[in-house]
Amino acid sequence: MNEFARTLLAIVVALTSISAMTGQVREPAVTDTEIRIGNFMPQSGSQEIFGQIGKAQAAYFDMINERGGVNGRKIRLISYDDLSDPANALDLTRILVEIDNVLLMFGSYGTLGAHCRSRRECA
């Protein structure tokens, strides 16, 4: 190997090592004590019976939190009522992601909107 190639290899290895030592990058939804996740459920309106799914999910996360959470972090489920109106889904998702800074959307429940004649139109 010539001297130039060895020098280049040494520089690449050094830069890679330095980048590995830098601080851990985290999602804004994950702190040392909390993980925020979000969903929306029909808690009122014509589909409110399915809101029970959201209550079961919340109870499950409460159980996980009582047992110490995930790696010591509590799970915070942020859930909104979509009023049984599929048109609210996009707005609620934007609020959860952009304002509440959730890490992920979990188990949201919804139906096709009245304006959808097929799944293909609303996908």
HELIX and SHEET records of a PDB file:
HELIX    1   1 GLU A    3  MET A   21  1                                  19    
HELIX    2   2 GLU A   48  PHE A   50  5                                   3    
HELIX    3   3 GLY A   51  GLU A   66  1                                  16    
HELIX    4   4 ASN A   88  ARG A   94  1                                   7    
HELIX    5   5 ILE A   95  ILE A   99  3                                   5    
HELIX    6   6 ARG A  119  CYS A  122  1                                   4    
SHEET    1   A 3 LYS A  74  ASP A  81  0                                        
SHEET    2   A 3 GLU A  34  MET A  41  1                                        
SHEET    3   A 3 LEU A 104  MET A 105  1                                        
END                                                                             
